[in-house]
Amino acid sequence: MTGGGTGGHTYPALTAVRRLRSRLAAQGRALEVLWIGTTEGLEARVAPAEGIAFTAVATGKIRRSSNPLKMLGPANVKDMARVPLGVAQARKKIAEFAPDVVLATGGYVAVPAGLAARMCKRPLVLHEQTVRLGLANRKLASSATYVAVSSESTLPLLPEAVRPVAVVTGNPVRPEVLAGQADKAISTLGLTGFDRRLPTLYVTGGAQGAQQINRVVGDALVWLLERANVVHQCGPDNVASLRGLAAGLPPELAGRYHLTGFVGPELPDVLALADVVISRSGAGTLAELTALGKPAVFVPLASAAGNEQTHNARLLQEAGAALSLEGEVTADQLREAVSPLLLDPSRRAAMADAARAHGRPDAADRLVDVILSAASGRP
């Protein structure tokens, strides 16, 4: 197993490992896993916590730029020089471990281990979470036994030579996300002021929050609360400023607003309670919301690598499965987008159906099928 750096690369890998372990255990078989990552990446914490053997290799992060000369800046040159060392380290570890298959889920750490898998003549399965192949997977695609992608829309974007080994699996979603209970969110979070006759809006900017989303929602907050209950996950560093805004709300509206810095184990229940979601459009978020069939208004992160969040959001908007607000989003734009979803249950239901049509709640099982096929050498 290799890949990581961020949750978008790490958690699909972890979900696949869990599902593979479960599948083999049901057959009376065991799974041995070695995760190759970096000491700085999220995988360095996640793998040991899951009881997975972990080893780190040297690697380099490539800082992208539209200017080719900037790509040759000192930081990139220094990091690129580390890649051969990482490949040598990964080759030694893979040769010693002798895996039946190597799964790479992206991130710059995947490059050394992916190249080492080819050198050691081990089957390599790539998994791509976004609509377009990330930089690491583009570098490794020609070496892959299979390239598992999350969307049918990715297939025509692949190099022609890669298409014969491409398989649409979807992006693995943690099973607990699919098992939330709305009433449990009410009791766990103490949402006693919520009016259950109104729809519930979940606003999230990810673990650290998103200043852009917080600002726009703050500007439209009174209008939103007149039409919906709101659970607002704003990021730990942003609670104080938004708490001041909440303090000025009329009492009947204040009870419909739940502000929190971070949503942890209660996330499945919050998602079950939500009728509409406002969020960034990272691959993991899309996988969860479409698997659950949740109408969404996306505010893509403009600085995401390869502009992937914008591509993700536009894909669902074109399918009628979400709305995408890009650029300098204003409160008026947010109100215009979310108003029909809050006021018209039939509009919500239609968007939910369209989102669900794009969802793949069985993505982990599909990816496990591909991994086992590569390991066995059978198509």
TORKOL-4160 file (C-alpha; in steps of 0.2 Angstrom, whole numbers, padded with zeros to 4 digits, m for minus):
379
<pt num="1" X="0000" Y="0000" Z="0000"/>
<pt num="2" X="0006" Y="0017" Z="m0004"/>
<pt num="3" X="m0001" Y="0035" Z="m0005"/>
<pt num="4" X="m0006" Y="0048" Z="0007"/>
<pt num="5" X="m0001" Y="0065" Z="0012"/>
<pt num="6" X="m0019" Y="0071" Z="0014"/>
<pt num="7" X="m0035" Y="0063" Z="0019"/>
<pt num="8" X="m0041" Y="0062" Z="0001"/>
<pt num="9" X="m0027" Y="0050" Z="m0003"/>
<pt num="10" X="m0026" Y="0041" Z="0014"/>
<pt num="11" X="m0044" Y="0037" Z="0019"/>
<pt num="12" X="m0049" Y="0028" Z="0002"/>
<pt num="13" X="m0033" Y="0017" Z="0005"/>
<pt num="14" X="m0038" Y="0013" Z="0023"/>
<pt num="15" X="m0056" Y="0009" Z="0018"/>
<pt num="16" X="m0050" Y="m0003" Z="0004"/>
<pt num="17" X="m0038" Y="m0011" Z="0016"/>
<pt num="18" X="m0052" Y="m0014" Z="0029"/>
<pt num="19" X="m0063" Y="m0021" Z="0016"/>
<pt num="20" X="m0050" Y="m0032" Z="0009"/>
<pt num="21" X="m0046" Y="m0038" Z="0026"/>
<pt num="22" X="m0064" Y="m0042" Z="0030"/>
<pt num="23" X="m0067" Y="m0051" Z="0014"/>
<pt num="24" X="m0052" Y="m0062" Z="0016"/>
<pt num="25" X="m0056" Y="m0065" Z="0035"/>
<pt num="26" X="m0073" Y="m0072" Z="0029"/>
<pt num="27" X="m0063" Y="m0085" Z="0019"/>
<pt num="28" X="m0052" Y="m0089" Z="0033"/>
<pt num="29" X="m0038" Y="m0080" Z="0025"/>
<pt num="30" X="m0026" Y="m0067" Z="0033"/>
<pt num="31" X="m0020" Y="m0051" Z="0025"/>
<pt num="32" X="m0002" Y="m0044" Z="0027"/>
<pt num="33" X="0000" Y="m0025" Z="0023"/>
<pt num="34" X="0015" Y="m0014" Z="0022"/>
<pt num="35" X="0011" Y="0004" Z="0020"/>
<pt num="36" X="0025" Y="0015" Z="0012"/>
<pt num="37" X="0023" Y="0033" Z="0015"/>
<pt num="38" X="0031" Y="0048" Z="0023"/>
<pt num="39" X="0034" Y="0053" Z="0041"/>
<pt num="40" X="0025" Y="0070" Z="0038"/>
<pt num="41" X="0010" Y="0063" Z="0029"/>
<pt num="42" X="m0007" Y="0058" Z="0037"/>
<pt num="43" X="m0003" Y="0040" Z="0033"/>
<pt num="44" X="0011" Y="0040" Z="0046"/>
<pt num="45" X="m0003" Y="0042" Z="0060"/>
<pt num="46" X="m0017" Y="0032" Z="0052"/>
<pt num="47" X="m0008" Y="0016" Z="0047"/>
<pt num="48" X="0000" Y="0012" Z="0064"/>
<pt num="49" X="m0017" Y="0017" Z="0073"/>
<pt num="50" X="m0025" Y="0003" Z="0062"/>
<pt num="51" X="m0012" Y="m0010" Z="0066"/>
<pt num="52" X="m0004" Y="m0008" Z="0049"/>
<pt num="53" X="0015" Y="m0010" Z="0047"/>
<pt num="54" X="0022" Y="0007" Z="0041"/>
<pt num="55" X="0038" Y="0012" Z="0033"/>
<pt num="56" X="0044" Y="0029" Z="0027"/>
<pt num="57" X="0054" Y="0033" Z="0011"/>
<pt num="58" X="0062" Y="0049" Z="0005"/>
<pt num="59" X="0051" Y="0058" Z="m0008"/>
<pt num="60" X="0049" Y="0076" Z="m0015"/>
<pt num="61" X="0034" Y="0087" Z="m0017"/>
<pt num="62" X="0033" Y="0095" Z="m0034"/>
<pt num="63" X="0026" Y="0113" Z="m0033"/>
<pt num="64" X="0016" Y="0116" Z="m0048"/>
<pt num="65" X="0015" Y="0132" Z="m0058"/>
<pt num="66" X="0009" Y="0138" Z="m0075"/>
<pt num="67" X="0026" Y="0145" Z="m0078"/>
<pt num="68" X="0038" Y="0131" Z="m0083"/>
<pt num="69" X="0053" Y="0141" Z="m0076"/>
<pt num="70" X="0045" Y="0142" Z="m0059"/>
<pt num="71" X="0044" Y="0123" Z="m0060"/>
<pt num="72" X="0063" Y="0123" Z="m0060"/>
<pt num="73" X="0064" Y="0133" Z="m0044"/>
<pt num="74" X="0076" Y="0128" Z="m0030"/>
<pt num="75" X="0063" Y="0119" Z="m0019"/>
<pt num="76" X="0057" Y="0108" Z="m0034"/>
<pt num="77" X="0075" Y="0104" Z="m0039"/>
<pt num="78" X="0080" Y="0099" Z="m0022"/>
<pt num="79" X="0064" Y="0088" Z="m0019"/>
<pt num="80" X="0066" Y="0080" Z="m0037"/>
<pt num="81" X="0083" Y="0075" Z="m0032"/>
<pt num="82" X="0076" Y="0065" Z="m0017"/>
<pt num="83" X="0065" Y="0054" Z="m0028"/>
<pt num="84" X="0079" Y="0042" Z="m0034"/>
<pt num="85" X="0083" Y="0039" Z="m0016"/>
<pt num="86" X="0065" Y="0036" Z="m0012"/>
<pt num="87" X="0064" Y="0024" Z="m0026"/>
<pt num="88" X="0079" Y="0014" Z="m0020"/>
<pt num="89" X="0072" Y="0013" Z="m0003"/>
<pt num="90" X="0055" Y="0008" Z="m0009"/>
<pt num="91" X="0063" Y="m0005" Z="m0020"/>
<pt num="92" X="0072" Y="m0013" Z="m0006"/>
<pt num="93" X="0057" Y="m0013" Z="0005"/>
<pt num="94" X="0046" Y="m0021" Z="m0008"/>
<pt num="95" X="0059" Y="m0034" Z="m0013"/>
<pt num="96" X="0059" Y="m0039" Z="0006"/>
<pt num="97" X="0041" Y="m0039" Z="0008"/>
<pt num="98" X="0037" Y="m0047" Z="m0008"/>
<pt num="99" X="0019" Y="m0042" Z="m0010"/>
<pt num="100" X="0006" Y="m0050" Z="m0021"/>
<pt num="101" X="0000" Y="m0033" Z="m0026"/>
<pt num="102" X="0004" Y="m0014" Z="m0024"/>
<pt num="103" X="m0010" Y="m0002" Z="m0022"/>
<pt num="104" X="m0006" Y="0016" Z="m0025"/>
<pt num="105" X="m0019" Y="0030" Z="m0021"/>
<pt num="106" X="m0009" Y="0045" Z="m0026"/>
<pt num="107" X="0000" Y="0059" Z="m0017"/>
<pt num="108" X="0018" Y="0062" Z="m0021"/>
<pt num="109" X="0024" Y="0048" Z="m0010"/>
<pt num="110" X="0016" Y="0036" Z="m0022"/>
<pt num="111" X="0029" Y="0039" Z="m0035"/>
<pt num="112" X="0044" Y="0030" Z="m0028"/>
<pt num="113" X="0034" Y="0015" Z="m0022"/>
<pt num="114" X="0025" Y="0014" Z="m0039"/>
<pt num="115" X="0041" Y="0014" Z="m0048"/>
<pt num="116" X="0048" Y="0002" Z="m0037"/>
<pt num="117" X="0034" Y="m0010" Z="m0039"/>
<pt num="118" X="0037" Y="m0010" Z="m0058"/>
<pt num="119" X="0056" Y="m0013" Z="m0055"/>
<pt num="120" X="0051" Y="m0028" Z="m0043"/>
<pt num="121" X="0039" Y="m0034" Z="m0056"/>
<pt num="122" X="0024" Y="m0033" Z="m0044"/>
<pt num="123" X="0006" Y="m0030" Z="m0050"/>
<pt num="124" X="0002" Y="m0011" Z="m0048"/>
<pt num="125" X="m0016" Y="m0005" Z="m0045"/>
<pt num="126" X="m0018" Y="0014" Z="m0046"/>
<pt num="127" X="m0034" Y="0022" Z="m0038"/>
<pt num="128" X="m0039" Y="0040" Z="m0044"/>
<pt num="129" X="m0051" Y="0049" Z="m0033"/>
<pt num="130" X="m0054" Y="0064" Z="m0044"/>
<pt num="131" X="m0061" Y="0067" Z="m0061"/>
<pt num="132" X="m0044" Y="0070" Z="m0069"/>
<pt num="133" X="m0028" Y="0059" Z="m0065"/>
<pt num="134" X="m0017" Y="0067" Z="m0052"/>
<pt num="135" X="0001" Y="0071" Z="m0055"/>
<pt num="136" X="0007" Y="0055" Z="m0046"/>
<pt num="137" X="m0005" Y="0043" Z="m0055"/>
<pt num="138" X="m0001" Y="0051" Z="m0072"/>
<pt num="139" X="0017" Y="0047" Z="m0069"/>
<pt num="140" X="0013" Y="0029" Z="m0064"/>
<pt num="141" X="m0001" Y="0025" Z="m0076"/>
<pt num="142" X="0010" Y="0017" Z="m0090"/>
<pt num="143" X="0016" Y="0004" Z="m0077"/>
<pt num="144" X="m0001" Y="0000" Z="m0070"/>
<pt num="145" X="m0009" Y="m0017" Z="m0071"/>
<pt num="146" X="m0026" Y="m0008" Z="m0068"/>
<pt num="147" X="m0031" Y="0010" Z="m0066"/>
<pt num="148" X="m0046" Y="0011" Z="m0055"/>
<pt num="149" X="m0056" Y="0028" Z="m0057"/>
<pt num="150" X="m0070" Y="0036" Z="m0048"/>
<pt num="151" X="m0080" Y="0042" Z="m0062"/>
<pt num="152" X="m0085" Y="0037" Z="m0080"/>
<pt num="153" X="m0081" Y="0055" Z="m0085"/>
<pt num="154" X="m0062" Y="0050" Z="m0082"/>
<pt num="155" X="m0061" Y="0037" Z="m0095"/>
<pt num="156" X="m0061" Y="0049" Z="m0110"/>
<pt num="157" X="m0048" Y="0059" Z="m0102"/>
<pt num="158" X="m0036" Y="0045" Z="m0100"/>
<pt num="159" X="m0021" Y="0042" Z="m0112"/>
<pt num="160" X="m0026" Y="0030" Z="m0125"/>
<pt num="161" X="m0014" Y="0017" Z="m0120"/>
<pt num="162" X="m0021" Y="0017" Z="m0102"/>
<pt num="163" X="m0039" Y="0015" Z="m0107"/>
<pt num="164" X="m0039" Y="m0004" Z="m0109"/>
<pt num="165" X="m0033" Y="m0006" Z="m0091"/>
<pt num="166" X="m0045" Y="0007" Z="m0083"/>
<pt num="167" X="m0059" Y="0001" Z="m0072"/>
<pt num="168" X="m0073" Y="0012" Z="m0064"/>
<pt num="169" X="m0074" Y="0008" Z="m0046"/>
<pt num="170" X="m0080" Y="0024" Z="m0038"/>
<pt num="171" X="m0071" Y="0032" Z="m0023"/>
<pt num="172" X="m0072" Y="0021" Z="m0007"/>
<pt num="173" X="m0083" Y="0028" Z="0007"/>
<pt num="174" X="m0081" Y="0023" Z="0025"/>
<pt num="175" X="m0096" Y="0011" Z="0029"/>
<pt num="176" X="m0100" Y="0021" Z="0045"/>
<pt num="177" X="m0104" Y="0036" Z="0035"/>
<pt num="178" X="m0118" Y="0027" Z="0026"/>
<pt num="179" X="m0126" Y="0022" Z="0043"/>
<pt num="180" X="m0130" Y="0038" Z="0051"/>
<pt num="181" X="m0146" Y="0042" Z="0061"/>
<pt num="182" X="m0154" Y="0059" Z="0061"/>
<pt num="183" X="m0162" Y="0058" Z="0078"/>
<pt num="184" X="m0145" Y="0053" Z="0085"/>
<pt num="185" X="m0138" Y="0070" Z="0079"/>
<pt num="186" X="m0152" Y="0079" Z="0087"/>
<pt num="187" X="m0148" Y="0071" Z="0104"/>
<pt num="188" X="m0129" Y="0070" Z="0103"/>
<pt num="189" X="m0127" Y="0088" Z="0098"/>
<pt num="190" X="m0141" Y="0094" Z="0109"/>
<pt num="191" X="m0151" Y="0102" Z="0095"/>
<pt num="192" X="m0166" Y="0106" Z="0105"/>
<pt num="193" X="m0170" Y="0122" Z="0097"/>
<pt num="194" X="m0171" Y="0115" Z="0079"/>
<pt num="195" X="m0188" Y="0116" Z="0071"/>
<pt num="196" X="m0190" Y="0099" Z="0063"/>
<pt num="197" X="m0203" Y="0105" Z="0051"/>
<pt num="198" X="m0189" Y="0115" Z="0042"/>
<pt num="199" X="m0175" Y="0108" Z="0032"/>
<pt num="200" X="m0158" Y="0106" Z="0039"/>
<pt num="201" X="m0143" Y="0114" Z="0031"/>
<pt num="202" X="m0125" Y="0107" Z="0035"/>
<pt num="203" X="m0111" Y="0119" Z="0031"/>
<pt num="204" X="m0094" Y="0113" Z="0031"/>
<pt num="205" X="m0077" Y="0119" Z="0025"/>
<pt num="206" X="m0067" Y="0103" Z="0030"/>
<pt num="207" X="m0057" Y="0099" Z="0046"/>
<pt num="208" X="m0049" Y="0117" Z="0046"/>
<pt num="209" X="m0064" Y="0126" Z="0040"/>
<pt num="210" X="m0065" Y="0137" Z="0025"/>
<pt num="211" X="m0064" Y="0156" Z="0027"/>
<pt num="212" X="m0073" Y="0159" Z="0011"/>
<pt num="213" X="m0088" Y="0148" Z="0015"/>
<pt num="214" X="m0088" Y="0155" Z="0033"/>
<pt num="215" X="m0089" Y="0173" Z="0027"/>
<pt num="216" X="m0103" Y="0170" Z="0014"/>
<pt num="217" X="m0113" Y="0160" Z="0026"/>
<pt num="218" X="m0111" Y="0173" Z="0040"/>
<pt num="219" X="m0117" Y="0186" Z="0028"/>
<pt num="220" X="m0133" Y="0176" Z="0024"/>
<pt num="221" X="m0135" Y="0169" Z="0041"/>
<pt num="222" X="m0151" Y="0177" Z="0046"/>
<pt num="223" X="m0159" Y="0174" Z="0029"/>
<pt num="224" X="m0154" Y="0155" Z="0030"/>
<pt num="225" X="m0161" Y="0153" Z="0048"/>
<pt num="226" X="m0178" Y="0160" Z="0043"/>
<pt num="227" X="m0179" Y="0146" Z="0031"/>
<pt num="228" X="m0169" Y="0131" Z="0039"/>
<pt num="229" X="m0159" Y="0124" Z="0054"/>
<pt num="230" X="m0141" Y="0126" Z="0051"/>
<pt num="231" X="m0126" Y="0115" Z="0057"/>
<pt num="232" X="m0111" Y="0125" Z="0054"/>
<pt num="233" X="m0094" Y="0117" Z="0055"/>
<pt num="234" X="m0082" Y="0132" Z="0053"/>
<pt num="235" X="m0065" Y="0125" Z="0059"/>
<pt num="236" X="m0057" Y="0127" Z="0076"/>
<pt num="237" X="m0049" Y="0144" Z="0073"/>
<pt num="238" X="m0065" Y="0152" Z="0067"/>
<pt num="239" X="m0077" Y="0148" Z="0081"/>
<pt num="240" X="m0074" Y="0164" Z="0091"/>
<pt num="241" X="m0078" Y="0176" Z="0077"/>
<pt num="242" X="m0093" Y="0167" Z="0072"/>
<pt num="243" X="m0099" Y="0165" Z="0090"/>
<pt num="244" X="m0100" Y="0184" Z="0091"/>
<pt num="245" X="m0111" Y="0184" Z="0076"/>
<pt num="246" X="m0122" Y="0171" Z="0083"/>
<pt num="247" X="m0124" Y="0181" Z="0099"/>
<pt num="248" X="m0133" Y="0194" Z="0090"/>
<pt num="249" X="m0146" Y="0183" Z="0082"/>
<pt num="250" X="m0165" Y="0184" Z="0088"/>
<pt num="251" X="m0168" Y="0170" Z="0101"/>
<pt num="252" X="m0180" Y="0161" Z="0089"/>
<pt num="253" X="m0167" Y="0160" Z="0076"/>
<pt num="254" X="m0152" Y="0157" Z="0088"/>
<pt num="255" X="m0160" Y="0140" Z="0093"/>
<pt num="256" X="m0159" Y="0134" Z="0075"/>
<pt num="257" X="m0140" Y="0138" Z="0073"/>
<pt num="258" X="m0127" Y="0125" Z="0079"/>
<pt num="259" X="m0109" Y="0131" Z="0078"/>
<pt num="260" X="m0095" Y="0119" Z="0080"/>
<pt num="261" X="m0076" Y="0120" Z="0076"/>
<pt num="262" X="m0075" Y="0102" Z="0071"/>
<pt num="263" X="m0087" Y="0087" Z="0067"/>
<pt num="264" X="m0079" Y="0070" Z="0072"/>
<pt num="265" X="m0088" Y="0053" Z="0075"/>
<pt num="266" X="m0105" Y="0062" Z="0074"/>
<pt num="267" X="m0102" Y="0066" Z="0056"/>
<pt num="268" X="m0113" Y="0051" Z="0049"/>
<pt num="269" X="m0127" Y="0057" Z="0060"/>
<pt num="270" X="m0125" Y="0075" Z="0055"/>
<pt num="271" X="m0126" Y="0070" Z="0036"/>
<pt num="272" X="m0141" Y="0059" Z="0040"/>
<pt num="273" X="m0150" Y="0074" Z="0047"/>
<pt num="274" X="m0144" Y="0086" Z="0033"/>
<pt num="275" X="m0157" Y="0090" Z="0019"/>
<pt num="276" X="m0144" Y="0101" Z="0010"/>
<pt num="277" X="m0125" Y="0103" Z="0011"/>
<pt num="278" X="m0114" Y="0118" Z="0007"/>
<pt num="279" X="m0096" Y="0113" Z="0006"/>
<pt num="280" X="m0080" Y="0112" Z="m0004"/>
<pt num="281" X="m0079" Y="0099" Z="m0018"/>
<pt num="282" X="m0065" Y="0088" Z="m0014"/>
<pt num="283" X="m0066" Y="0070" Z="m0020"/>
<pt num="284" X="m0070" Y="0062" Z="m0003"/>
<pt num="285" X="m0084" Y="0074" Z="0000"/>
<pt num="286" X="m0092" Y="0070" Z="m0017"/>
<pt num="287" X="m0090" Y="0052" Z="m0014"/>
<pt num="288" X="m0099" Y="0053" Z="0003"/>
<pt num="289" X="m0113" Y="0065" Z="m0003"/>
<pt num="290" X="m0117" Y="0056" Z="m0019"/>
<pt num="291" X="m0117" Y="0039" Z="m0010"/>
<pt num="292" X="m0130" Y="0046" Z="0002"/>
<pt num="293" X="m0140" Y="0056" Z="m0011"/>
<pt num="294" X="m0137" Y="0073" Z="m0003"/>
<pt num="295" X="m0141" Y="0089" Z="m0013"/>
<pt num="296" X="m0126" Y="0101" Z="m0012"/>
<pt num="297" X="m0121" Y="0118" Z="m0016"/>
<pt num="298" X="m0102" Y="0117" Z="m0019"/>
<pt num="299" X="m0089" Y="0131" Z="m0017"/>
<pt num="300" X="m0074" Y="0124" Z="m0025"/>
<pt num="301" X="m0057" Y="0128" Z="m0018"/>
<pt num="302" X="m0049" Y="0138" Z="m0032"/>
<pt num="303" X="m0031" Y="0134" Z="m0027"/>
<pt num="304" X="m0034" Y="0115" Z="m0027"/>
<pt num="305" X="m0020" Y="0105" Z="m0036"/>
<pt num="306" X="m0025" Y="0104" Z="m0055"/>
<pt num="307" X="m0041" Y="0114" Z="m0051"/>
<pt num="308" X="m0048" Y="0097" Z="m0047"/>
<pt num="309" X="m0062" Y="0104" Z="m0035"/>
<pt num="310" X="m0069" Y="0114" Z="m0049"/>
<pt num="311" X="m0069" Y="0100" Z="m0061"/>
<pt num="312" X="m0078" Y="0089" Z="m0048"/>
<pt num="313" X="m0091" Y="0102" Z="m0044"/>
<pt num="314" X="m0095" Y="0105" Z="m0063"/>
<pt num="315" X="m0097" Y="0086" Z="m0066"/>
<pt num="316" X="m0111" Y="0085" Z="m0054"/>
<pt num="317" X="m0119" Y="0102" Z="m0059"/>
<pt num="318" X="m0120" Y="0096" Z="m0077"/>
<pt num="319" X="m0129" Y="0081" Z="m0071"/>
<pt num="320" X="m0141" Y="0091" Z="m0060"/>
<pt num="321" X="m0134" Y="0083" Z="m0045"/>
<pt num="322" X="m0127" Y="0099" Z="m0037"/>
<pt num="323" X="m0124" Y="0117" Z="m0039"/>
<pt num="324" X="m0107" Y="0125" Z="m0041"/>
<pt num="325" X="m0103" Y="0143" Z="m0035"/>
<pt num="326" X="m0085" Y="0148" Z="m0042"/>
<pt num="327" X="m0074" Y="0163" Z="m0040"/>
<pt num="328" X="m0078" Y="0177" Z="m0028"/>
<pt num="329" X="m0095" Y="0171" Z="m0021"/>
<pt num="330" X="m0107" Y="0183" Z="m0013"/>
<pt num="331" X="m0121" Y="0181" Z="m0001"/>
<pt num="332" X="m0133" Y="0185" Z="m0014"/>
<pt num="333" X="m0127" Y="0171" Z="m0025"/>
<pt num="334" X="m0128" Y="0159" Z="m0011"/>
<pt num="335" X="m0146" Y="0164" Z="m0007"/>
<pt num="336" X="m0151" Y="0162" Z="m0025"/>
<pt num="337" X="m0143" Y="0145" Z="m0026"/>
<pt num="338" X="m0149" Y="0138" Z="m0010"/>
<pt num="339" X="m0167" Y="0145" Z="m0010"/>
<pt num="340" X="m0175" Y="0133" Z="m0021"/>
<pt num="341" X="m0168" Y="0118" Z="m0012"/>
<pt num="342" X="m0173" Y="0125" Z="0005"/>
<pt num="343" X="m0191" Y="0130" Z="m0001"/>
<pt num="344" X="m0196" Y="0116" Z="m0013"/>
<pt num="345" X="m0195" Y="0098" Z="m0007"/>
<pt num="346" X="m0198" Y="0091" Z="m0024"/>
<pt num="347" X="m0183" Y="0101" Z="m0031"/>
<pt num="348" X="m0172" Y="0093" Z="m0016"/>
<pt num="349" X="m0179" Y="0076" Z="m0020"/>
<pt num="350" X="m0174" Y="0078" Z="m0039"/>
<pt num="351" X="m0157" Y="0083" Z="m0035"/>
<pt num="352" X="m0155" Y="0070" Z="m0022"/>
<pt num="353" X="m0160" Y="0057" Z="m0035"/>
<pt num="354" X="m0147" Y="0064" Z="m0047"/>
<pt num="355" X="m0134" Y="0064" Z="m0034"/>
<pt num="356" X="m0138" Y="0046" Z="m0029"/>
<pt num="357" X="m0136" Y="0040" Z="m0047"/>
<pt num="358" X="m0118" Y="0046" Z="m0047"/>
<pt num="359" X="m0115" Y="0038" Z="m0030"/>
<pt num="360" X="m0106" Y="0022" Z="m0028"/>
<pt num="361" X="m0108" Y="0016" Z="m0010"/>
<pt num="362" X="m0100" Y="m0001" Z="m0016"/>
<pt num="363" X="m0084" Y="0007" Z="m0022"/>
<pt num="364" X="m0073" Y="m0002" Z="m0008"/>
<pt num="365" X="m0080" Y="m0019" Z="m0014"/>
<pt num="366" X="m0077" Y="m0014" Z="m0032"/>
<pt num="367" X="m0059" Y="m0009" Z="m0028"/>
<pt num="368" X="m0056" Y="m0025" Z="m0018"/>
<pt num="369" X="m0061" Y="m0035" Z="m0033"/>
<pt num="370" X="m0048" Y="m0026" Z="m0044"/>
<pt num="371" X="m0035" Y="m0028" Z="m0031"/>
<pt num="372" X="m0038" Y="m0047" Z="m0030"/>
<pt num="373" X="m0039" Y="m0049" Z="m0049"/>
<pt num="374" X="m0022" Y="m0040" Z="m0050"/>
<pt num="375" X="m0015" Y="m0051" Z="m0036"/>
<pt num="376" X="m0021" Y="m0067" Z="m0044"/>
<pt num="377" X="m0015" Y="m0062" Z="m0062"/>
<pt num="378" X="m0033" Y="m0066" Z="m0069"/>
<pt num="379" X="m0043" Y="m0052" Z="m0078"/>
